């Protein structure tokens, strides 16, 4: 079964990034870019290349041949980025497609990551007939991680489980990540969002480490679609969240998702201080 596509979720409002601009020490050009662009398009190096450029670069090295970018309706900046990307010889013949996450009439913001992927599959039904990877547009995943998810396996789904202490994130930020609970065979049993103290203590005793999700998945399209469509709206965030859709699937089909453990740092763009950290590299 084909497994050469990567879906990049970049349809969010980047609200946390924009809220963190006040009082930041960014240069005026970078500040203006952060105000007006999706965070995956903020220039990050001397050649004004954004995180999305480096994500494409890593995925291409991992054998990805087709990219799907989920954006909002107003995606002119993304289209301009792709035009410039294809000026480079190595990206010239890469297949890049857009999926538009439309906002329901009664809402002002997108309905969440599960809704984003559902709309992508509806707009590109060829994904229903294959396995494909899915990731955030504001994390820079390594070539190795993307390549691991493309290897053959028995389970219809898989995801990367990252050692929390290796991610290079602050403790405060790390506490906001979802913990991945899996059995001795590496099969996901539960996703723990915002675990309680007792859950955290129990988890640490069993795993000795904090294995966290950075939203890098690999799905069989037809298998996951119904669970995306039927994903409940989170009562706090008021969104349909992809981890919840995954949790519901695993609850109904135990042993259906393999966790690949990985120890590495994942550059992340959430707030303005993350931009400065990236520049230091």
C-alpha positions in Angstrom: 0.0 0.0 0.0 1.3 3.4 -0.9 2.8 5.4 2.0 4.6 8.3 0.4 2.5 11.3 1.3 2.7 13.9 4.1 -0.2 16.0 5.2 0.9 19.3 7.0 -1.6 21.0 9.2 -1.2 24.7 8.9 -4.7 26.0 9.1 -4.7 27.3 12.6 -4.8 31.0 13.6 -1.3 31.1 15.3 -3.1 32.9 18.2 -0.5 32.0 20.8 2.3 33.3 18.7 0.5 36.5 18.0 -0.4 37.0 21.7 3.3 36.6 22.7 4.5 39.4 20.4 3.9 42.1 23.0 7.2 42.9 24.7 9.3 40.6 22.5 12.8 41.6 21.4 12.3 40.5 17.8 13.5 42.8 15.0 10.8 44.9 13.3 10.8 42.8 10.0 10.4 39.5 11.9 7.8 41.0 14.2 5.7 42.2 11.3 6.0 38.7 9.6 4.9 37.1 12.9 1.9 39.4 12.9 0.7 38.8 9.4 1.9 35.3 8.5 1.1 31.8 9.7 4.0 30.8 12.1 5.2 28.1 9.7 6.1 30.9 7.2 8.0 33.3 9.5 11.6 33.8 8.1 14.1 31.9 10.3 17.5 32.3 8.7 19.7 34.7 6.6 18.0 33.5 3.4 14.5 34.3 4.9 13.6 30.6 4.8 10.7 29.6 7.1 10.2 26.4 9.2 8.0 25.0 6.4 11.0 25.1 4.0 13.1 22.9 6.4 10.1 20.6 7.0 9.8 20.0 3.2 13.5 19.5 3.0 13.5 16.8 5.7 10.4 15.0 4.4 11.8 14.9 0.8 15.0 13.2 2.2 12.7 10.7 3.9 11.2 9.7 0.7 8.0 11.7 0.7 6.8 12.4 -2.9 3.5 14.2 -2.3 2.6 17.0 0.1 -0.8 18.2 1.2 -0.9 21.5 3.0 -4.0 22.3 5.0 -4.6 26.0 5.2 -7.3 28.5 5.8 -9.3 30.0 2.9 -6.8 33.0 2.8 -3.7 31.1 1.8 -2.0 33.5 -0.6 1.2 33.5 1.5 1.4 29.7 1.3 0.9 29.8 -2.5 3.6 32.4 -2.8 5.9 30.2 -0.7 5.3 27.1 -2.9 6.0 29.2 -6.0 9.4 30.2 -4.6 10.1 26.7 -3.3 9.6 25.2 -6.8 12.2 27.6 -8.1 14.7 25.3 -6.5 15.7 22.3 -8.7 15.2 19.6 -6.1 11.6 20.8 -5.4 10.6 21.5 -9.0 8.8 18.2 -9.6 7.5 17.6 -6.1 3.7 17.2 -6.0 2.2 19.8 -3.7 -1.6 20.1 -3.1 -3.7 22.4 -0.9 -6.6 21.5 1.2 -8.8 24.3 2.6 -10.1 24.1 6.1 -13.4 26.0 6.0 -14.8 27.5 9.1 -18.4 26.7 10.0 -20.8 29.7 9.7 -21.4 29.9 13.4 -17.7 30.0 14.3 -14.9 32.5 14.0 -12.0 30.1 14.3 -11.3 26.6 12.7 -13.0 23.6 14.3 -9.7 21.9 15.2 -7.2 19.4 13.9 -9.5 16.4 13.5 -11.8 18.6 11.4 -8.8 19.8 9.4 -7.8 16.3 8.4 -11.4 15.2 7.7 -11.8 18.1 5.3 -8.5 17.2 3.7 -9.6 13.6 3.1 -12.9 14.8 1.7 -11.1 17.2 -0.8 -8.5 14.6 -1.7 -10.2 11.2 -1.6 -7.1 9.4 -3.0 -5.8 9.6 0.6 -8.6 7.2 1.7 -6.9 4.5 -0.3 -3.4 4.8 1.1 -1.3 5.3 4.2 0.0 8.8 4.8 1.7 10.8 7.5 0.3 13.8 9.3 2.1 16.5 11.2 1.9 20.0 12.6 3.2 22.9 10.4 5.0 24.5 13.4 7.3 21.6 14.4 10.5 20.7 12.6 10.5 16.9 12.5 13.6 15.0 11.5 14.1 13.0 8.4 14.6 9.9 10.6 11.3 10.3 12.3 9.4 10.8 9.0 11.2 7.9 7.5 10.4 5.5 10.4 6.6 6.0 9.9 7.0 4.9 6.2 8.4 1.5 7.1 6.2 -1.7 6.8 4.2 -2.8 9.8 1.1 -4.9 10.6 -0.9 -2.1 12.3 -3.0 0.3 10.2 -1.8 3.3 12.2 1.4 4.5 13.9 2.8 7.6 15.6 6.1 8.8 17.0 6.5 8.7 20.8 9.2 11.2 21.9 11.2 11.1 25.1 10.0 14.3 26.7 13.3 15.2 28.3 15.1 15.2 25.0 12.7 17.6 23.2 14.5 20.8 24.4 11.3 22.2 25.9 10.8 23.9 29.2 9.2 22.0 32.0 6.2 24.3 31.9 5.7 23.7 28.2 6.3 19.9 28.6 3.5 19.6 31.0 1.1 20.7 28.3 2.0 17.8 26.0 0.0 14.6 25.8 1.5 11.5 27.3 1.4 8.3 25.3 0.6 5.1 27.2 1.6 1.9 25.3 2.1 -1.7 26.2 5.3 -3.8 26.2 4.8 -4.4 22.4 4.7 -0.7 21.7 1.0 -0.6 20.9 -0.9 2.5 22.0 -3.4 1.9 24.8 -4.2 5.5 25.8 -3.4 9.2 25.2 -3.3 11.1 28.5 -4.1 14.8 27.9 -3.2 16.9 30.9 -2.6 13.9 33.3 -3.4 14.3 37.0 -0.7 13.9 39.6 -1.6 10.3 40.3 -1.8 9.5 36.6 1.7 11.0 36.2 3.2 9.1 39.1 1.7 5.8 37.9 2.9 6.5 34.3 6.4 7.2 35.5 6.6 4.0 37.5 5.7 1.9 34.5 7.6 3.7 31.8 10.5 5.4 33.7 10.2 8.2 31.1 7.7 10.7 29.8 6.8 9.6 26.3 4.9 12.5 24.6 3.1 13.2 21.4 4.3 15.9 19.0 1.4 15.1 16.6 3.4 13.1 14.1 1.1 10.3 12.9 0.7 7.8 10.1 -2.8 6.7 9.2 -4.7 4.4 6.9 -7.1 6.9 5.4 -10.3 4.8 5.1 -9.8 3.4 8.6 -9.5 6.7 10.4 -12.0 8.8 8.4 -15.2 7.9 10.3 -13.4 8.7 13.6 -12.4 12.1 12.4 -16.0 12.8 11.3 -17.5 11.6 14.6 -14.9 13.1 16.8 -16.6 15.0 19.7 -16.0 18.7 20.3 -13.7 19.2 23.3 -15.7 20.9 26.0 -12.9 23.3 27.0 -11.2 24.1 23.7 -14.4 23.8 21.7 -12.6 22.0 18.9 -12.5 18.6 17.4 -9.0 17.4 18.3 -7.0 14.8 16.4 -5.6 13.0 19.5 -9.2 12.4 20.7 -10.1 10.8 17.3 -7.1 8.6 17.7 -8.0 7.7 21.3 -11.5 6.8 20.2 -10.2 4.6 17.4 -7.8 2.7 19.7 -10.6 2.2 22.2 -12.7 0.5 19.6 -9.7 -1.3 18.0 -7.1 -2.2 20.6 -3.6 -2.9 19.2 -4.2 -0.9 16.0 -1.6 1.9 16.5 2.1 1.3 16.9 4.3 3.8 18.9 7.8 4.3 17.6 10.1 5.6 20.4 12.5 8.4 19.5 15.1 10.4 21.5 15.7 13.8 19.8 15.1 17.5 20.0 12.2 18.9 18.0 12.4 22.6 17.1 9.0 24.1 17.8 7.3 27.5 17.0 4.6 28.4 19.5 5.7 31.7 21.0 8.1 34.5 20.0 10.9 33.1 22.2 10.9 30.0 20.0 11.9 32.1 17.0 14.9 33.5 18.9 15.9 29.9 19.8 15.8 28.9 16.2 18.0 31.8 15.1 20.7 30.8 17.6 21.2 27.6 15.7 
